[in-house]
Amino acid sequence: MKRRIVYLIACILLVSFASLGLSNLSSKVEAASNDSSIDSQLSDFAKDNGLTKVDPNLIPEDKMMNFNSVEDFEKFIQKDESATLESSVVSTTTSGLSFNVLSASSSSTKTYKTTEYNATGKITAYARVTRKSSKKVSKVKIWSEQSGVIFGITYTPNDSESYYKLNSSKTGGKAYAKGSKLYGANIGGQSVGYIKHVTYTIKF
C-alpha cells in the first residue's frame, strides 16, 4: 500500500515537472515568435526609410522609448523625418587686413548653420567659410552636433566624411555634414535598434 502511494506521488510530481517544462518551452517559443513577427513587420518599413538593424544593446537605456505597437514606432520615425529645418548665419568676422604699394587685402569668415528641431533637442550642422578679398572661398570647415534632449534618438557626427562643393565662380556653394542617428525602442516588450545615416545641407 505504501509503495503504491509513493509511486502515485512520484507520478504526480513527474507530470507536474513535465507540465512546467512544456509551459516554459511554450513561453520561449511564443516570445521568439513575437520577436520574429516584429522584425518581419518592420522589415519593409526599415528598408523604405533607410534604416539598418543594429544590436539594441548598443543603445543607452535612457535613450530607449516604449511603444505599444509597431505602428506607433513607425509614426515616431515618420515624425522625425518631417522635423523642422532652419538655416541662418551665425557670425561674421573680418581679419588679416594688410596693405602694400599696390593693394589692400583681407579675408572674412562667416559661419552658416542648418538646424533640425526635434522635441526638446536639436541637431545643428555648421559650415565656417573663409573668403578672400576677391570674395572667393579659400577654406571651409564643417561639423555637426546634438544638443538638448531628443528622446529615442542618439546622434553621432561623422565630420571626416563631410564635404562641400563650390559654385562655378567659387564665391559660394553647399556644405554637406554627415552623421548617423541611432533609434532605440521597446516594442511590446521586445527591444529593437536601428541606425540611419543622414546628411545635412548648409548653403553658403
Secondary structure, DSSP 8 states (H G I E B T S, - for coil): -HHHHHHHHHHHHHHHHHHHHHHHHHHHHHHHHHHHHHHHHHHHHHHHTT-EEE-GGGS-GGGEEEESSHHHHHHHHHHHHT-EEEEEEEEEEEEEEEE-SS-EEEEEEEEEEEEEEETEEEEEEEEEEEEETTS-EEEEEEEEEEEEE-TTEEEEE-GGG-EEEE-TTSS-EEEEEEEEEEEEEEETTEEEEEEEEEEEEEE-
